[in-house]
Amino acid sequence: MCGFAGFTGPLPDRAAIIKKMADRIIHRGPDMEGYHIGVAEDDVTLGFRRLSIIDLADGAQPMYNEDNSMVMVFNGEIYNFARLREDLIARGHVFRTRCDTEVIIHGYEEFGEAIVPMLRGMFAFVIWDERTRTLFGARDYFGIKPFYYSVTEQGNLLFGSEIKSFLAHPGFRREVNPDALRPYLTFQYSSMAETFFRGTYKLPPAHTFTFRDGKMDIRRYWDVDFTKKTAASFEDMADAIDCAVRESVAAHRISDVPLGAFLSGGVDSSYITAALMPENTFSVGFGEKKFDETTEAKELSDILGIRNFRRELTAEQCFGAFADIQYHMDEPQSNPSSVPLWFLSSLAREHVTVVLSGEGADEIYGGYEWYDETPLMRKYKKLPAPLRRMAASISAGLPYFKGHDFIIKGSGRPEDYFIGQAMVWGEKDALAILKPKYKAGPSVRDITAPIYERAQGLSELEKKQYLDLNLWLPGDILLKADKMSMAHSLELRVPYLDRDIMAQAQSLPAHYKIDGVNTKHVLRVAANKTLPDAWANRTKKGFPVPIRNWLREDRYYNLVKESFTSDAAAEYFDTEALISLLDEHRSGVNNGRRIWTVYTFLTWHKVFFGI
């Protein structure tokens, strides 16, 4: 695991510049550094920071092929590299190491970009081909590992694992993207391809790119396919899932350094822990039962005979670390769970270098409450679909009334109402709070419509899953997982987000996933083969944080109020409305998430722009 940075084009003192860029992300790789400075002025320049996990002695990067005509940097882990390595040796390739990085560069030599869908794992990488003067790169299937890029005014490419490395490059423009704020207020994360830094973009998950002669060509190499359903019985699928999860966990445990697991009280992390059986698990909470699952985590650890390390967090700790959290996040991201994840990663790093975690199970097995329906909605959907859709269409054009949202949701068309697992500010409220300059960003539908267009013909549940797999999962869940863990030089692995697991899960009929009683039904039955009933069937709690309580305390109310009356706040927002929102919350109205989302943006802005 590591981080990389690089750029194309001529610059005086390229060696000094790339070292400064790599130093910005030293937290991603404190064990080793490496650089490639091309002979020609217009060659690619690469910097690398390494966190040593596999082949500790010989896995240095940048890494070259046999004749040094290709060079690459890579962030991630390839879990099927041993098999690929054997195949490439049989084809005549000579290896210098036993690490997965070398498999990618030899695979690219042999197969070209067709090597990418052969890889099983999490990855972001670039390969410079000296002979063709081409830069090729890829990002993994789900977006577990980040990849950012920006084109300078001179037409040169900046790229890397974190945006903050670009700050050390003289061609980078540090400007706020004015279009990013409007959708952020609703989604709680950066939901566009263009980031909060104008002109800087995320390479989408499951995409490759080629940069040649100043032109960027981006292509999709993989997509989820919900169209083919299994004929296997529910019981057989539960058995198959149990086998697949255990096999994936076994593949994800490959490491030459200590390994543990994040553990909450829910089924996802509990199942991973029971399959892995590490020496140590790690949990954090806030002391109050409503905001804490550490007791359940400790109980399961005791049952399994595993040592559990847990820590109780305070508001003072969380607010004290918040600026650092936003710095490491690169873009504002107001999911409150980022905060305990920061401390959880810190706790784990005191004992291990690698952890396994349960991200992704909700998206692929149908675990979110939003995916399920109330008994009343099930009755309503017995009405003919054309009638329900006509009622929804009429309701959408009317002022809000009691039952308005119910009728729209009853249409069975999630593209008309579902934007993913978070909706903080309604669009009208977001527009009302913003200054005119920042109202021009894309609407929610502008962002979701292209994704839903690719999901035509799928069931209502599968459309929701498809949207979350393409938007919420990489934009929120996996982003914070990567950034918070790597901020502490900790590698986080996610066994559910495996191409083989997904190939199986995408074939499940809807009623295997949600049966009217449970979400993730078939996964719970599979997990129950190992876990006690209480853990296999526990209702999802998530990672709750008591921000609503904190914001009513004088100390934190005043801290946020100071932010809301700053010059930066006046640039972007109607500050009187912000203060009213804060005062309403203090008097008992729950505005906690909306306040936190604005406060997060302003904290990020101060970190990166000084005001």
Number of C-alpha atoms within 10 A of each C-alpha: 24 29 32 34 32 28 27 22 18 16 15 8 8 20 16 10 20 26 21 19 25 30 20 20 25 24 21 29 24 17 14 15 21 17 21 22 15 17 9 9 14 14 20 27 24 30 26 32 30 25 23 22 19 17 14 16 9 12 20 19 24 20 20 20 19 13 7 10 12 22 22 25 31 27 26 23 26 21 20 16 21 14 10 20 22 12 14 18 13 10 10 9 17 14 15 11 14 16 22 21 25 24 28 23 26 23 22 18 16 15 12 12 18 12 17 23 13 14 21 18 24 24 24 26 26 26 23 24 18 15 8 10 15 18 23 22 24 26 28 28 26 25 28 28 26 28 28 21 23 24 21 19 10 10 14 19 22 24 26 30 27 25 27 20 26 29 15 17 19 10 19 20 17 15 13 16 16 16 20 24 27 23 27 26 26 24 28 29 25 24 23 19 15 19 22 24 19 17 17 24 19 22 23 24 26 20 20 23 18 19 18 13 11 14 12 13 11 16 13 14 17 16 14 19 16 21 14 10 14 13 11 12 10 18 13 12 22 22 17 15 20 23 13 20 22 18 15 23 23 14 17 22 19 15 16 13 12 16 23 25 28 25 32 29 25 21 27 25 22 27 28 25 28 20 19 19 16 21 16 22 26 25 28 26 24 19 15 10 10 12 16 23 23 24 17 18 26 22 14 23 24 12 12 14 13 18 14 21 20 19 16 14 18 15 16 11 12 16 15 11 14 17 18 15 25 26 19 25 22 20 22 26 25 26 22 18 15 24 22 24 21 24 23 24 27 18 18 25 22 10 15 19 24 25 25 25 22 23 20 23 22 23 22 24 24 27 24 18 14 14 22 19 16 10 9 9 14 13 10 16 16 9 11 10 15 10 12 19 18 14 16 22 15 12 18 15 8 9 7 10 8 7 10 16 14 14 21 22 21 21 24 18 18 20 21 16 14 20 21 22 19 15 16 22 23 15 16 9 12 19 19 14 20 21 15 11 11 18 20 14 18 15 14 18 16 12 16 20 15 11 18 19 11 13 22 11 12 15 17 18 19 23 24 24 27 24 25 24 21 21 26 24 22 22 25 22 20 21 22 23 25 21 27 26 26 26 22 23 24 26 26 26 24 23 26 26 22 23 21 14 18 19 13 16 26 20 17 22 18 18 14 20 25 21 13 13 9 18 25 26 24 26 28 25 21 22 27 19 14 15 22 14 14 14 23 23 20 13 15 15 13 14 18 16 21 15 16 18 14 18 25 19 12 11 11 17 16 14 14 21 17 12 20 24 16 14 11 19 22 15 13 18 21 16 22 13 14 20 17 11 17 24 17 14 19 20 9 10 12 16 18 20 18 22 23 21 24 24 21 25 23 23 24 25 21 17 15 17 13 9 14
